[in-house]
C-alpha cells in the first residue's frame, strides 16, 4: 500500500467517523462513503473490506444489528466481528449497497469519536 493510499484511507475513515458521531451507519452506507468517486467493482469492494477490517480491529467502530430501531452491539471483539462479517459477505462479485446494508450496522466507539473530536473528551 502506498503512502498516498494510506493517507486517503485514513481520511475516509476520519470522514466516516465524523458523519457517524452520535449515530449508527449500515455497512452499505460505509461502503458508499469508501467508494465515492470509484467504480463499484470487486477490487473496490476489497478496499471496503480492508478499511472496515482495520477500523474494527483498531477499535474505532463496533458492529451490531438494528433491532426495533435500536442499535444492539455484538458481543464480540473487533477480530470476531470481522470474521462474522466475512462469513455474511455476499458471494457474488458485485454486491449492492442494499446487500451490504443487512450484514451489520456500525457505531463509533469512544476511541473512534476521540480520534476525530479529541476536544470533546
CNS distance restraints for C-alpha pairs under 8 A (distance, minus, plus):
assign (resid   1 and name CA) (resid   5 and name CA) 6.17 0.50 0.50
assign (resid   1 and name CA) (resid   6 and name CA) 6.70 0.50 0.50
assign (resid   2 and name CA) (resid   6 and name CA) 6.31 0.50 0.50
assign (resid   3 and name CA) (resid   7 and name CA) 6.07 0.50 0.50
assign (resid   4 and name CA) (resid   8 and name CA) 6.11 0.50 0.50
assign (resid   5 and name CA) (resid   9 and name CA) 5.95 0.50 0.50
assign (resid   6 and name CA) (resid  10 and name CA) 6.16 0.50 0.50
assign (resid   7 and name CA) (resid  11 and name CA) 6.23 0.50 0.50
assign (resid   8 and name CA) (resid  12 and name CA) 6.18 0.50 0.50
assign (resid   9 and name CA) (resid  13 and name CA) 6.26 0.50 0.50
assign (resid   9 and name CA) (resid  51 and name CA) 7.10 0.50 0.50
assign (resid  10 and name CA) (resid  14 and name CA) 6.10 0.50 0.50
assign (resid  11 and name CA) (resid  15 and name CA) 6.15 0.50 0.50
assign (resid  12 and name CA) (resid  16 and name CA) 6.21 0.50 0.50
assign (resid  12 and name CA) (resid  33 and name CA) 7.35 0.50 0.50
assign (resid  12 and name CA) (resid  34 and name CA) 6.31 0.50 0.50
assign (resid  13 and name CA) (resid  17 and name CA) 6.07 0.50 0.50
assign (resid  13 and name CA) (resid  51 and name CA) 7.60 0.50 0.50
assign (resid  13 and name CA) (resid  55 and name CA) 7.68 0.50 0.50
assign (resid  14 and name CA) (resid  18 and name CA) 6.19 0.50 0.50
assign (resid  14 and name CA) (resid 115 and name CA) 7.66 0.50 0.50
assign (resid  14 and name CA) (resid 116 and name CA) 6.20 0.50 0.50
assign (resid  15 and name CA) (resid  19 and name CA) 6.17 0.50 0.50
assign (resid  16 and name CA) (resid  20 and name CA) 5.96 0.50 0.50
assign (resid  16 and name CA) (resid  30 and name CA) 7.15 0.50 0.50
assign (resid  16 and name CA) (resid  33 and name CA) 7.03 0.50 0.50
assign (resid  17 and name CA) (resid  21 and name CA) 6.05 0.50 0.50
assign (resid  17 and name CA) (resid 108 and name CA) 6.54 0.50 0.50
assign (resid  17 and name CA) (resid 112 and name CA) 6.49 0.50 0.50
assign (resid  17 and name CA) (resid 113 and name CA) 6.71 0.50 0.50
assign (resid  17 and name CA) (resid 116 and name CA) 6.83 0.50 0.50
assign (resid  18 and name CA) (resid 113 and name CA) 7.55 0.50 0.50
assign (resid  18 and name CA) (resid 116 and name CA) 6.37 0.50 0.50
assign (resid  20 and name CA) (resid  24 and name CA) 5.83 0.50 0.50
assign (resid  20 and name CA) (resid  25 and name CA) 6.41 0.50 0.50
assign (resid  20 and name CA) (resid 107 and name CA) 6.96 0.50 0.50
assign (resid  20 and name CA) (resid 108 and name CA) 6.67 0.50 0.50
assign (resid  21 and name CA) (resid 107 and name CA) 7.90 0.50 0.50
assign (resid  21 and name CA) (resid 108 and name CA) 6.43 0.50 0.50
assign (resid  21 and name CA) (resid 113 and name CA) 6.57 0.50 0.50
assign (resid  22 and name CA) (resid 108 and name CA) 7.69 0.50 0.50
assign (resid  23 and name CA) (resid 107 and name CA) 6.60 0.50 0.50
assign (resid  23 and name CA) (resid 108 and name CA) 7.88 0.50 0.50
assign (resid  24 and name CA) (resid  71 and name CA) 7.36 0.50 0.50
assign (resid  24 and name CA) (resid 105 and name CA) 6.51 0.50 0.50
assign (resid  24 and name CA) (resid 106 and name CA) 5.46 0.50 0.50
assign (resid  24 and name CA) (resid 107 and name CA) 4.73 0.50 0.50
assign (resid  24 and name CA) (resid 108 and name CA) 7.50 0.50 0.50
assign (resid  25 and name CA) (resid  29 and name CA) 6.24 0.50 0.50
assign (resid  25 and name CA) (resid  30 and name CA) 6.72 0.50 0.50
assign (resid  25 and name CA) (resid 105 and name CA) 5.44 0.50 0.50
assign (resid  25 and name CA) (resid 106 and name CA) 5.12 0.50 0.50
assign (resid  25 and name CA) (resid 107 and name CA) 6.63 0.50 0.50
assign (resid  26 and name CA) (resid  30 and name CA) 6.36 0.50 0.50
assign (resid  26 and name CA) (resid 100 and name CA) 7.77 0.50 0.50
assign (resid  26 and name CA) (resid 101 and name CA) 5.05 0.50 0.50
assign (resid  26 and name CA) (resid 102 and name CA) 7.41 0.50 0.50
assign (resid  26 and name CA) (resid 104 and name CA) 6.15 0.50 0.50
assign (resid  26 and name CA) (resid 105 and name CA) 4.22 0.50 0.50
assign (resid  26 and name CA) (resid 106 and name CA) 6.09 0.50 0.50
assign (resid  27 and name CA) (resid  31 and name CA) 6.14 0.50 0.50
assign (resid  27 and name CA) (resid  97 and name CA) 7.83 0.50 0.50
assign (resid  27 and name CA) (resid 100 and name CA) 5.58 0.50 0.50
assign (resid  27 and name CA) (resid 101 and name CA) 4.97 0.50 0.50
assign (resid  27 and name CA) (resid 102 and name CA) 7.51 0.50 0.50
assign (resid  27 and name CA) (resid 103 and name CA) 6.74 0.50 0.50
assign (resid  27 and name CA) (resid 104 and name CA) 5.76 0.50 0.50
assign (resid  27 and name CA) (resid 105 and name CA) 5.66 0.50 0.50
assign (resid  27 and name CA) (resid 106 and name CA) 6.85 0.50 0.50
assign (resid  28 and name CA) (resid  32 and name CA) 6.22 0.50 0.50
assign (resid  28 and name CA) (resid  96 and name CA) 7.78 0.50 0.50
assign (resid  28 and name CA) (resid  97 and name CA) 4.29 0.50 0.50
assign (resid  28 and name CA) (resid  98 and name CA) 6.07 0.50 0.50
assign (resid  28 and name CA) (resid  99 and name CA) 7.29 0.50 0.50
assign (resid  28 and name CA) (resid 100 and name CA) 4.68 0.50 0.50
assign (resid  28 and name CA) (resid 101 and name CA) 4.15 0.50 0.50
assign (resid  28 and name CA) (resid 102 and name CA) 7.82 0.50 0.50
assign (resid  29 and name CA) (resid  33 and name CA) 6.32 0.50 0.50
assign (resid  29 and name CA) (resid  97 and name CA) 6.97 0.50 0.50
assign (resid  29 and name CA) (resid 101 and name CA) 7.09 0.50 0.50
assign (resid  30 and name CA) (resid  34 and name CA) 6.35 0.50 0.50
assign (resid  30 and name CA) (resid  48 and name CA) 7.91 0.50 0.50
assign (resid  31 and name CA) (resid  35 and name CA) 6.01 0.50 0.50
assign (resid  31 and name CA) (resid  45 and name CA) 7.68 0.50 0.50
assign (resid  31 and name CA) (resid  48 and name CA) 5.73 0.50 0.50
assign (resid  31 and name CA) (resid  97 and name CA) 6.95 0.50 0.50
assign (resid  31 and name CA) (resid 100 and name CA) 7.98 0.50 0.50
assign (resid  32 and name CA) (resid  36 and name CA) 6.10 0.50 0.50
assign (resid  32 and name CA) (resid  97 and name CA) 7.02 0.50 0.50
assign (resid  34 and name CA) (resid  47 and name CA) 7.84 0.50 0.50
assign (resid  34 and name CA) (resid  48 and name CA) 6.20 0.50 0.50
assign (resid  35 and name CA) (resid  39 and name CA) 7.07 0.50 0.50
assign (resid  35 and name CA) (resid  40 and name CA) 6.77 0.50 0.50
assign (resid  35 and name CA) (resid  44 and name CA) 6.82 0.50 0.50
assign (resid  35 and name CA) (resid  48 and name CA) 7.53 0.50 0.50
assign (resid  38 and name CA) (resid  44 and name CA) 7.17 0.50 0.50
assign (resid  39 and name CA) (resid  44 and name CA) 7.00 0.50 0.50
assign (resid  40 and name CA) (resid  44 and name CA) 5.84 0.50 0.50
assign (resid  40 and name CA) (resid  45 and name CA) 6.82 0.50 0.50
assign (resid  40 and name CA) (resid  94 and name CA) 7.41 0.50 0.50
assign (resid  41 and name CA) (resid  45 and name CA) 6.21 0.50 0.50
assign (resid  41 and name CA) (resid  93 and name CA) 7.40 0.50 0.50
assign (resid  41 and name CA) (resid  94 and name CA) 6.10 0.50 0.50
assign (resid  42 and name CA) (resid  46 and name CA) 6.27 0.50 0.50
assign (resid  42 and name CA) (resid  93 and name CA) 5.53 0.50 0.50
assign (resid  42 and name CA) (resid  94 and name CA) 6.21 0.50 0.50
assign (resid  43 and name CA) (resid  47 and name CA) 6.75 0.50 0.50
assign (resid  44 and name CA) (resid  48 and name CA) 6.61 0.50 0.50
assign (resid  45 and name CA) (resid  49 and name CA) 6.33 0.50 0.50
assign (resid  46 and name CA) (resid  50 and name CA) 6.06 0.50 0.50
assign (resid  47 and name CA) (resid  51 and name CA) 6.04 0.50 0.50
assign (resid  48 and name CA) (resid  52 and name CA) 6.06 0.50 0.50
assign (resid  49 and name CA) (resid  53 and name CA) 5.88 0.50 0.50
assign (resid  50 and name CA) (resid  54 and name CA) 6.12 0.50 0.50
assign (resid  51 and name CA) (resid  55 and name CA) 6.08 0.50 0.50
assign (resid  52 and name CA) (resid  56 and name CA) 6.07 0.50 0.50
assign (resid  52 and name CA) (resid  82 and name CA) 7.96 0.50 0.50
assign (resid  53 and name CA) (resid  57 and name CA) 6.07 0.50 0.50
assign (resid  53 and name CA) (resid  78 and name CA) 7.93 0.50 0.50
assign (resid  53 and name CA) (resid  79 and name CA) 7.78 0.50 0.50
assign (resid  53 and name CA) (resid  82 and name CA) 5.73 0.50 0.50
assign (resid  54 and name CA) (resid  58 and name CA) 6.01 0.50 0.50
assign (resid  55 and name CA) (resid  59 and name CA) 6.24 0.50 0.50
assign (resid  55 and name CA) (resid  60 and name CA) 5.31 0.50 0.50
assign (resid  55 and name CA) (resid  61 and name CA) 6.34 0.50 0.50
assign (resid  56 and name CA) (resid  60 and name CA) 5.91 0.50 0.50
assign (resid  56 and name CA) (resid  61 and name CA) 5.39 0.50 0.50
assign (resid  56 and name CA) (resid  62 and name CA) 6.48 0.50 0.50
assign (resid  56 and name CA) (resid  63 and name CA) 7.80 0.50 0.50
assign (resid  56 and name CA) (resid  78 and name CA) 4.72 0.50 0.50
assign (resid  56 and name CA) (resid  79 and name CA) 7.13 0.50 0.50
assign (resid  56 and name CA) (resid  81 and name CA) 7.43 0.50 0.50
assign (resid  56 and name CA) (resid  82 and name CA) 7.03 0.50 0.50
assign (resid  57 and name CA) (resid  77 and name CA) 7.82 0.50 0.50
assign (resid  57 and name CA) (resid  78 and name CA) 4.53 0.50 0.50
assign (resid  57 and name CA) (resid  79 and name CA) 5.64 0.50 0.50
assign (resid  57 and name CA) (resid  82 and name CA) 7.79 0.50 0.50
assign (resid  58 and name CA) (resid  78 and name CA) 7.40 0.50 0.50
assign (resid  59 and name CA) (resid  78 and name CA) 6.41 0.50 0.50
assign (resid  59 and name CA) (resid 109 and name CA) 6.81 0.50 0.50
assign (resid  59 and name CA) (resid 111 and name CA) 6.72 0.50 0.50
assign (resid  59 and name CA) (resid 112 and name CA) 7.10 0.50 0.50
assign (resid  60 and name CA) (resid 108 and name CA) 5.99 0.50 0.50
assign (resid  60 and name CA) (resid 109 and name CA) 5.46 0.50 0.50
assign (resid  60 and name CA) (resid 110 and name CA) 7.61 0.50 0.50
assign (resid  60 and name CA) (resid 111 and name CA) 5.62 0.50 0.50
assign (resid  60 and name CA) (resid 112 and name CA) 3.98 0.50 0.50
assign (resid  60 and name CA) (resid 113 and name CA) 7.67 0.50 0.50
assign (resid  61 and name CA) (resid 106 and name CA) 6.09 0.50 0.50
assign (resid  61 and name CA) (resid 107 and name CA) 5.44 0.50 0.50
assign (resid  61 and name CA) (resid 108 and name CA) 4.40 0.50 0.50
assign (resid  61 and name CA) (resid 109 and name CA) 5.12 0.50 0.50
assign (resid  61 and name CA) (resid 112 and name CA) 6.32 0.50 0.50
assign (resid  62 and name CA) (resid  73 and name CA) 6.53 0.50 0.50
assign (resid  62 and name CA) (resid  74 and name CA) 7.59 0.50 0.50
assign (resid  62 and name CA) (resid  78 and name CA) 7.15 0.50 0.50
assign (resid  62 and name CA) (resid 106 and name CA) 5.71 0.50 0.50
assign (resid  62 and name CA) (resid 107 and name CA) 5.42 0.50 0.50
assign (resid  62 and name CA) (resid 108 and name CA) 6.31 0.50 0.50
assign (resid  62 and name CA) (resid 109 and name CA) 6.22 0.50 0.50
assign (resid  63 and name CA) (resid  73 and name CA) 5.77 0.50 0.50
assign (resid  63 and name CA) (resid  74 and name CA) 6.04 0.50 0.50
assign (resid  63 and name CA) (resid  81 and name CA) 6.54 0.50 0.50
assign (resid  63 and name CA) (resid 104 and name CA) 6.23 0.50 0.50
assign (resid  63 and name CA) (resid 105 and name CA) 5.65 0.50 0.50
assign (resid  63 and name CA) (resid 106 and name CA) 4.70 0.50 0.50
assign (resid  63 and name CA) (resid 107 and name CA) 6.54 0.50 0.50
assign (resid  64 and name CA) (resid  71 and name CA) 6.60 0.50 0.50
assign (resid  64 and name CA) (resid  72 and name CA) 5.35 0.50 0.50
assign (resid  64 and name CA) (resid  73 and name CA) 4.01 0.50 0.50
assign (resid  64 and name CA) (resid  74 and name CA) 4.72 0.50 0.50
assign (resid  64 and name CA) (resid 104 and name CA) 5.58 0.50 0.50
assign (resid  64 and name CA) (resid 105 and name CA) 5.26 0.50 0.50
assign (resid  64 and name CA) (resid 106 and name CA) 6.34 0.50 0.50
assign (resid  64 and name CA) (resid 107 and name CA) 7.90 0.50 0.50
assign (resid  65 and name CA) (resid  71 and name CA) 5.77 0.50 0.50
assign (resid  65 and name CA) (resid  72 and name CA) 5.30 0.50 0.50
assign (resid  65 and name CA) (resid  73 and name CA) 6.48 0.50 0.50
assign (resid  65 and name CA) (resid  74 and name CA) 7.33 0.50 0.50
assign (resid  65 and name CA) (resid 104 and name CA) 5.53 0.50 0.50
assign (resid  65 and name CA) (resid 105 and name CA) 5.56 0.50 0.50
assign (resid  66 and name CA) (resid  70 and name CA) 5.30 0.50 0.50
assign (resid  66 and name CA) (resid  71 and name CA) 4.59 0.50 0.50
assign (resid  66 and name CA) (resid  72 and name CA) 6.13 0.50 0.50
assign (resid  66 and name CA) (resid 104 and name CA) 7.97 0.50 0.50
assign (resid  66 and name CA) (resid 105 and name CA) 6.82 0.50 0.50
assign (resid  67 and name CA) (resid  71 and name CA) 6.40 0.50 0.50
assign (resid  67 and name CA) (resid  72 and name CA) 6.84 0.50 0.50
assign (resid  71 and name CA) (resid 105 and name CA) 7.64 0.50 0.50
assign (resid  74 and name CA) (resid  81 and name CA) 7.58 0.50 0.50
assign (resid  76 and name CA) (resid  80 and name CA) 5.55 0.50 0.50
assign (resid  76 and name CA) (resid  81 and name CA) 5.99 0.50 0.50
assign (resid  77 and name CA) (resid  81 and name CA) 6.15 0.50 0.50
assign (resid  78 and name CA) (resid  82 and name CA) 6.19 0.50 0.50
assign (resid  79 and name CA) (resid  83 and name CA) 6.37 0.50 0.50
assign (resid  80 and name CA) (resid  84 and name CA) 6.25 0.50 0.50
assign (resid  81 and name CA) (resid  85 and name CA) 6.14 0.50 0.50
assign (resid  82 and name CA) (resid  86 and name CA) 6.15 0.50 0.50
assign (resid  83 and name CA) (resid  87 and name CA) 6.27 0.50 0.50
assign (resid  84 and name CA) (resid  88 and name CA) 6.39 0.50 0.50
assign (resid  85 and name CA) (resid  89 and name CA) 5.95 0.50 0.50
assign (resid  85 and name CA) (resid 103 and name CA) 6.66 0.50 0.50
assign (resid  85 and name CA) (resid 104 and name CA) 7.43 0.50 0.50
assign (resid  88 and name CA) (resid 103 and name CA) 6.28 0.50 0.50
assign (resid  89 and name CA) (resid 100 and name CA) 7.22 0.50 0.50
assign (resid  89 and name CA) (resid 103 and name CA) 7.11 0.50 0.50
assign (resid  90 and name CA) (resid  95 and name CA) 6.25 0.50 0.50
assign (resid  90 and name CA) (resid  99 and name CA) 7.21 0.50 0.50
assign (resid  90 and name CA) (resid 100 and name CA) 7.71 0.50 0.50
assign (resid  95 and name CA) (resid  99 and name CA) 5.78 0.50 0.50
assign (resid  95 and name CA) (resid 100 and name CA) 6.96 0.50 0.50
assign (resid  96 and name CA) (resid 100 and name CA) 6.51 0.50 0.50
assign (resid  97 and name CA) (resid 101 and name CA) 6.02 0.50 0.50
assign (resid  98 and name CA) (resid 102 and name CA) 7.00 0.50 0.50
assign (resid  99 and name CA) (resid 103 and name CA) 7.48 0.50 0.50
assign (resid 100 and name CA) (resid 104 and name CA) 7.66 0.50 0.50
assign (resid 101 and name CA) (resid 105 and name CA) 7.37 0.50 0.50
assign (resid 108 and name CA) (resid 112 and name CA) 5.35 0.50 0.50
assign (resid 108 and name CA) (resid 113 and name CA) 6.19 0.50 0.50
assign (resid 109 and name CA) (resid 113 and name CA) 6.30 0.50 0.50
assign (resid 110 and name CA) (resid 114 and name CA) 6.02 0.50 0.50
assign (resid 111 and name CA) (resid 115 and name CA) 6.18 0.50 0.50
assign (resid 112 and name CA) (resid 116 and name CA) 6.89 0.50 0.50
assign (resid 113 and name CA) (resid 117 and name CA) 5.87 0.50 0.50
assign (resid 113 and name CA) (resid 118 and name CA) 7.42 0.50 0.50
assign (resid 114 and name CA) (resid 118 and name CA) 4.51 0.50 0.50
assign (resid 114 and name CA) (resid 119 and name CA) 7.85 0.50 0.50
assign (resid 114 and name CA) (resid 120 and name CA) 7.39 0.50 0.50
assign (resid 114 and name CA) (resid 121 and name CA) 6.83 0.50 0.50
assign (resid 117 and name CA) (resid 121 and name CA) 7.88 0.50 0.50
